[in-house]
Structures are given as C-alpha cells and as structure tokens.
Amino acid sequence: MNEPSMGSAKTIKLAERRVFSQSFKPLYQEGMGLVEQAAEYLDGKGRAEAKKLSRTAATLYAAESMRLTTRLMQVASWLLLQRAANSGEMTRDQVASEKSKVRLDTASAHDEAIGWAELPADFLDLVTRSLRLQALVRRMDEEIYGNAFADAPPAVRRANPVSDQISLLNTAFARG
C-alpha cells in the first residue's frame, strides 16, 4: 500500500472544526448550563444537604465544592474564548495567547476518599459531569493548540489563578 508522504498530507483537526463552527453551540450551552446548575445547587439544595453531613464529609464537601467551581470557571473561560473567536470578536492568535491562562487540570478527590460515600448524589453527579466536560475540553484544547502549557516555565505555571481569571474574563468581554 502507498502511504502519503509526511509533507503532502494535511491532518484535519476535528476538534478545531467543531470549535470554529456552529456545532460548537451545543458544547457551549452544555458547559454554561452546567455552571448554572452547579451554582444553583451549591447556593440552594447543596447548602442544606451539606449541613446534614458528618464533620469529615462536610470538610470533603467544602474542598470538593471549591474544586468544582474552579474547574467549571476554567472550562467556562475556555468556552468563552472559543465563542469570541468563533464570532470574530477575537482572532485565533489572541485566543491562543489568552487561553494560556486557563487551567484545564483541576483534579478531584476520588471515591475512596474518607467521607466520599456520604456526599449527596446530586453533588456527586455535578462533580462527575464537570470532570467529563473538563476532559473533553482539555482533549479539544490539546488537539487545537497543542500542549504548550506543559512546556511553560515554572513561573508561568505558578501564576496567580484569580488574577489570570479576572484578566481572561475582562479580555473575553472587552468591547473595542
């Protein structure tokens, strides 16, 4: 069989096609919907459920809630940047530069952690869904932009995430 030479073949990046087309809309809506659902849960039902937990489970719940919100804010930032590029508000180069501030690696405690079994089912569902969405977005990001963050110097990797997040949101919503 003939194999195409490395120079003549052009790889089609499916993730890039998805992000920079109308098929991005459902992913964007899913991500933003999950952010909304998590906020509603944590502010309402989750607050009440957390009060019923043992001290150990309540501590785990608090830590995991912070991880959940951080994860979702990072994913939302990435989605907002892609939407800005998709709508022509930002160039792909601008997005690539700004998205370097987005961290798509927020871990989660595992189901063997002490107190995990006590956590409310609705909360665990949000955590699971957020991890799945983060994994999808991370794969798409790596396919589109490569894994540049892994090669970044330690100073860049230890940047202030709150400051980066504020800067990223300001850029995404800036009007020229």
C-alpha positions as protocol buffer text, in pm:
chain_id: "A"
residue {
  index: 1
  type: MET
  ca { x: 0 y: 0 z: 0 }
}
residue {
  index: 2
  type: ASN
  ca { x: 111 y: 350 z: -69 }
}
residue {
  index: 3
  type: GLU
  ca { x: 135 y: 576 z: 232 }
}
residue {
  index: 4
  type: PRO
  ca { x: 112 y: 950 z: 183 }
}
residue {
  index: 5
  type: SER
  ca { x: 434 y: 1137 z: 240 }
}
residue {
  index: 6
  type: MET
  ca { x: 456 y: 1347 z: 555 }
}
residue {
  index: 7
  type: GLY
  ca { x: 477 y: 1670 z: 354 }
}
residue {
  index: 8
  type: SER
  ca { x: 174 y: 1611 z: 133 }
}
residue {
  index: 9
  type: ALA
  ca { x: -78 y: 1505 z: 396 }
}
residue {
  index: 10
  type: LYS
  ca { x: -269 y: 1769 z: 589 }
}
residue {
  index: 11
  type: THR
  ca { x: -424 y: 1648 z: 910 }
}
residue {
  index: 12
  type: ILE
  ca { x: -780 y: 1756 z: 971 }
}
residue {
  index: 13
  type: LYS
  ca { x: -832 y: 1858 z: 1331 }
}
residue {
  index: 14
  type: LEU
  ca { x: -1188 y: 1760 z: 1413 }
}
residue {
  index: 15
  type: ALA
  ca { x: -1184 y: 1949 z: 1742 }
}
residue {
  index: 16
  type: GLU
  ca { x: -1084 y: 2267 z: 1562 }
}
residue {
  index: 17
  type: ARG
  ca { x: -1362 y: 2222 z: 1310 }
}
residue {
  index: 18
  type: ARG
  ca { x: -1610 y: 2169 z: 1593 }
}
residue {
  index: 19
  type: VAL
  ca { x: -1497 y: 2470 z: 1794 }
}
residue {
  index: 20
  type: PHE
  ca { x: -1487 y: 2708 z: 1499 }
}
residue {
  index: 21
  type: SER
  ca { x: -1826 y: 2613 z: 1356 }
}
residue {
  index: 22
  type: GLN
  ca { x: -2192 y: 2614 z: 1451 }
}
residue {
  index: 23
  type: SER
  ca { x: -2151 y: 2270 z: 1612 }
}
residue {
  index: 24
  type: PHE
  ca { x: -1972 y: 2449 z: 1897 }
}
residue {
  index: 25
  type: LYS
  ca { x: -2301 y: 2592 z: 2022 }
}
residue {
  index: 26
  type: PRO
  ca { x: -2426 y: 2272 z: 2195 }
}
residue {
  index: 27
  type: LEU
  ca { x: -2092 y: 2229 z: 2376 }
}
residue {
  index: 28
  type: TYR
  ca { x: -2100 y: 2592 z: 2484 }
}
residue {
  index: 29
  type: GLN
  ca { x: -2460 y: 2557 z: 2607 }
}
residue {
  index: 30
  type: GLU
  ca { x: -2375 y: 2236 z: 2792 }
}
residue {
  index: 31
  type: GLY
  ca { x: -2081 y: 2400 z: 2968 }
}
residue {
  index: 32
  type: MET
  ca { x: -2264 y: 2716 z: 3063 }
}
residue {
  index: 33
  type: GLY
  ca { x: -2568 y: 2514 z: 3167 }
}
residue {
  index: 34
  type: LEU
  ca { x: -2353 y: 2305 z: 3397 }
}
residue {
  index: 35
  type: VAL
  ca { x: -2206 y: 2622 z: 3551 }
}
residue {
  index: 36
  type: GLU
  ca { x: -2560 y: 2746 z: 3617 }
}
residue {
  index: 37
  type: GLN
  ca { x: -2677 y: 2414 z: 3760 }
}
residue {
  index: 38
  type: ALA
  ca { x: -2378 y: 2393 z: 3992 }
}
residue {
  index: 39
  type: ALA
  ca { x: -2429 y: 2750 z: 4114 }
}
residue {
  index: 40
  type: GLU
  ca { x: -2798 y: 2687 z: 4182 }
}
residue {
  index: 41
  type: TYR
  ca { x: -2726 y: 2362 z: 4362 }
}
residue {
  index: 42
  type: LEU
  ca { x: -2441 y: 2496 z: 4576 }
}
residue {
  index: 43
  type: ASP
  ca { x: -2641 y: 2804 z: 4670 }
}
residue {
  index: 44
  type: GLY
  ca { x: -2962 y: 2617 z: 4748 }
}
residue {
  index: 45
  type: LYS
  ca { x: -3015 y: 2247 z: 4795 }
}
residue {
  index: 46
  type: GLY
  ca { x: -2643 y: 2177 z: 4835 }
}
residue {
  index: 47
  type: ARG
  ca { x: -2612 y: 2420 z: 5122 }
}
residue {
  index: 48
  type: ALA
  ca { x: -2892 y: 2245 z: 5307 }
}
residue {
  index: 49
  type: GLU
  ca { x: -2754 y: 1898 z: 5232 }
}
residue {
  index: 50
  type: ALA
  ca { x: -2404 y: 1999 z: 5345 }
}
residue {
  index: 51
  type: LYS
  ca { x: -2537 y: 2089 z: 5689 }
}
residue {
  index: 52
  type: LYS
  ca { x: -2650 y: 1729 z: 5739 }
}
residue {
  index: 53
  type: LEU
  ca { x: -2306 y: 1580 z: 5669 }
}
residue {
  index: 54
  type: SER
  ca { x: -2062 y: 1448 z: 5926 }
}
residue {
  index: 55
  type: ARG
  ca { x: -1764 y: 1671 z: 6001 }
}
residue {
  index: 56
  type: THR
  ca { x: -1535 y: 1463 z: 5776 }
}
residue {
  index: 57
  type: ALA
  ca { x: -1782 y: 1458 z: 5486 }
}
residue {
  index: 58
  type: ALA
  ca { x: -1856 y: 1829 z: 5531 }
}
residue {
  index: 59
  type: THR
  ca { x: -1485 y: 1908 z: 5503 }
}
residue {
  index: 60
  type: LEU
  ca { x: -1458 y: 1695 z: 5190 }
}
residue {
  index: 61
  type: TYR
  ca { x: -1773 y: 1859 z: 5052 }
}
residue {
  index: 62
  type: ALA
  ca { x: -1626 y: 2206 z: 5108 }
}
residue {
  index: 63
  type: ALA
  ca { x: -1297 y: 2115 z: 4940 }
}
residue {
  index: 64
  type: GLU
  ca { x: -1467 y: 1940 z: 4651 }
}
residue {
  index: 65
  type: SER
  ca { x: -1709 y: 2234 z: 4607 }
}
residue {
  index: 66
  type: MET
  ca { x: -1412 y: 2463 z: 4561 }
}
residue {
  index: 67
  type: ARG
  ca { x: -1257 y: 2224 z: 4310 }
}
residue {
  index: 68
  type: LEU
  ca { x: -1590 y: 2201 z: 4127 }
}
residue {
  index: 69
  type: THR
  ca { x: -1633 y: 2577 z: 4099 }
}
residue {
  index: 70
  type: THR
  ca { x: -1270 y: 2627 z: 3996 }
}
residue {
  index: 71
  type: ARG
  ca { x: -1299 y: 2355 z: 3733 }
}
residue {
  index: 72
  type: LEU
  ca { x: -1620 y: 2500 z: 3594 }
}
residue {
  index: 73
  type: MET
  ca { x: -1486 y: 2857 z: 3588 }
}
residue {
  index: 74
  type: GLN
  ca { x: -1182 y: 2741 z: 3393 }
}
residue {
  index: 75
  type: VAL
  ca { x: -1394 y: 2545 z: 3146 }
}
residue {
  index: 76
  type: ALA
  ca { x: -1633 y: 2842 z: 3112 }
}
residue {
  index: 77
  type: SER
  ca { x: -1338 y: 3073 z: 3042 }
}
residue {
  index: 78
  type: TRP
  ca { x: -1212 y: 2840 z: 2771 }
}
residue {
  index: 79
  type: LEU
  ca { x: -1560 y: 2819 z: 2617 }
}
residue {
  index: 80
  type: LEU
  ca { x: -1600 y: 3198 z: 2625 }
}
residue {
  index: 81
  type: LEU
  ca { x: -1269 y: 3241 z: 2447 }
}
residue {
  index: 82
  type: GLN
  ca { x: -1364 y: 2992 z: 2178 }
}
residue {
  index: 83
  type: ARG
  ca { x: -1701 y: 3165 z: 2134 }
}
residue {
  index: 84
  type: ALA
  ca { x: -1522 y: 3500 z: 2099 }
}
residue {
  index: 85
  type: ALA
  ca { x: -1302 y: 3354 z: 1826 }
}
residue {
  index: 86
  type: ASN
  ca { x: -1598 y: 3183 z: 1660 }
}
residue {
  index: 87
  type: SER
  ca { x: -1794 y: 3509 z: 1645 }
}
residue {
  index: 88
  type: GLY
  ca { x: -1495 y: 3712 z: 1523 }
}
residue {
  index: 89
  type: GLU
  ca { x: -1458 y: 3917 z: 1844 }
}
residue {
  index: 90
  type: MET
  ca { x: -1104 y: 3783 z: 1887 }
}
residue {
  index: 91
  type: THR
  ca { x: -852 y: 3637 z: 1647 }
}
residue {
  index: 92
  type: ARG
  ca { x: -731 y: 3282 z: 1693 }
}
residue {
  index: 93
  type: ASP
  ca { x: -391 y: 3419 z: 1791 }
}
residue {
  index: 94
  type: GLN
  ca { x: -548 y: 3637 z: 2061 }
}
residue {
  index: 95
  type: VAL
  ca { x: -743 y: 3338 z: 2190 }
}
residue {
  index: 96
  type: ALA
  ca { x: -433 y: 3121 z: 2190 }
}
residue {
  index: 97
  type: SER
  ca { x: -249 y: 3387 z: 2390 }
}
residue {
  index: 98
  type: GLU
  ca { x: -529 y: 3439 z: 2642 }
}
residue {
  index: 99
  type: LYS
  ca { x: -617 y: 3075 z: 2679 }
}
residue {
  index: 100
  type: SER
  ca { x: -270 y: 3006 z: 2813 }
}
residue {
  index: 101
  type: LYS
  ca { x: -408 y: 3148 z: 3141 }
}
residue {
  index: 102
  type: VAL
  ca { x: -679 y: 2882 z: 3154 }
}
residue {
  index: 103
  type: ARG
  ca { x: -605 y: 2573 z: 3360 }
}
residue {
  index: 104
  type: LEU
  ca { x: -784 y: 2259 z: 3249 }
}
residue {
  index: 105
  type: ASP
  ca { x: -633 y: 2032 z: 3509 }
}
residue {
  index: 106
  type: THR
  ca { x: -840 y: 2079 z: 3826 }
}
residue {
  index: 107
  type: ALA
  ca { x: -839 y: 1738 z: 3991 }
}
residue {
  index: 108
  type: SER
  ca { x: -1100 y: 1586 z: 4216 }
}
residue {
  index: 109
  type: ALA
  ca { x: -1086 y: 1378 z: 4529 }
}
residue {
  index: 110
  type: HIS
  ca { x: -1155 y: 1016 z: 4449 }
}
residue {
  index: 111
  type: ASP
  ca { x: -1439 y: 788 z: 4551 }
}
residue {
  index: 112
  type: GLU
  ca { x: -1212 y: 616 z: 4804 }
}
residue {
  index: 113
  type: ALA
  ca { x: -1163 y: 940 z: 5000 }
}
residue {
  index: 114
  type: ILE
  ca { x: -1292 y: 927 z: 5356 }
}
residue {
  index: 115
  type: GLY
  ca { x: -1646 y: 1071 z: 5357 }
}
residue {
  index: 116
  type: TRP
  ca { x: -1700 y: 1036 z: 4980 }
}
residue {
  index: 117
  type: ALA
  ca { x: -1983 y: 786 z: 5024 }
}
residue {
  index: 118
  type: GLU
  ca { x: -2170 y: 1039 z: 5241 }
}
residue {
  index: 119
  type: LEU
  ca { x: -2166 y: 1313 z: 4979 }
}
residue {
  index: 120
  type: PRO
  ca { x: -2509 y: 1393 z: 4826 }
}
residue {
  index: 121
  type: ALA
  ca { x: -2588 y: 1215 z: 4499 }
}
residue {
  index: 122
  type: ASP
  ca { x: -2677 y: 1540 z: 4320 }
}
residue {
  index: 123
  type: PHE
  ca { x: -2342 y: 1688 z: 4419 }
}
residue {
  index: 124
  type: LEU
  ca { x: -2152 y: 1380 z: 4301 }
}
residue {
  index: 125
  type: ASP
  ca { x: -2341 y: 1398 z: 3971 }
}
residue {
  index: 126
  type: LEU
  ca { x: -2225 y: 1758 z: 3922 }
}
residue {
  index: 127
  type: VAL
  ca { x: -1865 y: 1661 z: 4004 }
}
residue {
  index: 128
  type: THR
  ca { x: -1874 y: 1368 z: 3760 }
}
residue {
  index: 129
  type: ARG
  ca { x: -2028 y: 1576 z: 3481 }
}
residue {
  index: 130
  type: SER
  ca { x: -1778 y: 1858 z: 3536 }
}
residue {
  index: 131
  type: LEU
  ca { x: -1486 y: 1614 z: 3518 }
}
residue {
  index: 132
  type: ARG
  ca { x: -1621 y: 1467 z: 3194 }
}
residue {
  index: 133
  type: LEU
  ca { x: -1666 y: 1813 z: 3043 }
}
residue {
  index: 134
  type: GLN
  ca { x: -1319 y: 1922 z: 3156 }
}
residue {
  index: 135
  type: ALA
  ca { x: -1167 y: 1609 z: 2999 }
}
residue {
  index: 136
  type: LEU
  ca { x: -1347 y: 1676 z: 2669 }
}
residue {
  index: 137
  type: VAL
  ca { x: -1243 y: 2042 z: 2664 }
}
residue {
  index: 138
  type: ARG
  ca { x: -886 y: 1950 z: 2754 }
}
residue {
  index: 139
  type: ARG
  ca { x: -865 y: 1697 z: 2467 }
}
residue {
  index: 140
  type: MET
  ca { x: -1004 y: 1955 z: 2226 }
}
residue {
  index: 141
  type: ASP
  ca { x: -764 y: 2219 z: 2356 }
}
residue {
  index: 142
  type: GLU
  ca { x: -465 y: 1989 z: 2312 }
}
residue {
  index: 143
  type: GLU
  ca { x: -573 y: 1898 z: 1961 }
}
residue {
  index: 144
  type: ILE
  ca { x: -627 y: 2259 z: 1858 }
}
residue {
  index: 145
  type: TYR
  ca { x: -347 y: 2438 z: 2041 }
}
residue {
  index: 146
  type: GLY
  ca { x: -109 y: 2159 z: 2141 }
}
residue {
  index: 147
  type: ASN
  ca { x: 13 y: 2103 z: 2493 }
}
residue {
  index: 148
  type: ALA
  ca { x: 208 y: 2427 z: 2526 }
}
residue {
  index: 149
  type: PHE
  ca { x: 135 y: 2460 z: 2898 }
}
residue {
  index: 150
  type: ALA
  ca { x: 339 y: 2152 z: 2983 }
}
residue {
  index: 151
  type: ASP
  ca { x: 644 y: 2320 z: 2832 }
}
residue {
  index: 152
  type: ALA
  ca { x: 587 y: 2652 z: 3011 }
}
residue {
  index: 153
  type: PRO
  ca { x: 845 y: 2768 z: 3264 }
}
residue {
  index: 154
  type: PRO
  ca { x: 758 y: 2710 z: 3633 }
}
residue {
  index: 155
  type: ALA
  ca { x: 689 y: 3081 z: 3689 }
}
residue {
  index: 156
  type: VAL
  ca { x: 410 y: 3071 z: 3430 }
}
residue {
  index: 157
  type: ARG
  ca { x: 264 y: 2754 z: 3579 }
}
residue {
  index: 158
  type: ARG
  ca { x: 250 y: 2913 z: 3925 }
}
residue {
  index: 159
  type: ALA
  ca { x: 79 y: 3234 z: 3811 }
}
residue {
  index: 160
  type: ASN
  ca { x: -199 y: 3372 z: 4027 }
}
residue {
  index: 161
  type: PRO
  ca { x: -511 y: 3189 z: 3902 }
}
residue {
  index: 162
  type: VAL
  ca { x: -753 y: 3453 z: 4035 }
}
residue {
  index: 163
  type: SER
  ca { x: -569 y: 3735 z: 3862 }
}
residue {
  index: 164
  type: ASP
  ca { x: -544 y: 3529 z: 3545 }
}
residue {
  index: 165
  type: GLN
  ca { x: -916 y: 3452 z: 3560 }
}
residue {
  index: 166
  type: ILE
  ca { x: -1011 y: 3818 z: 3601 }
}
residue {
  index: 167
  type: SER
  ca { x: -780 y: 3918 z: 3316 }
}
residue {
  index: 168
  type: LEU
  ca { x: -921 y: 3643 z: 3096 }
}
residue {
  index: 169
  type: LEU
  ca { x: -1283 y: 3743 z: 3165 }
}
residue {
  index: 170
  type: ASN
  ca { x: -1201 y: 4111 z: 3105 }
}
residue {
  index: 171
  type: THR
  ca { x: -1048 y: 4019 z: 2770 }
}
residue {
  index: 172
  type: ALA
  ca { x: -1338 y: 3795 z: 2672 }
}
residue {
  index: 173
  type: PHE
  ca { x: -1596 y: 4065 z: 2748 }
}
residue {
  index: 174
  type: ALA
  ca { x: -1395 y: 4369 z: 2639 }
}
residue {
  index: 175
  type: ARG
  ca { x: -1558 y: 4579 z: 2376 }
}
residue {
  index: 176
  type: GLY
  ca { x: -1331 y: 4763 z: 2137 }
}
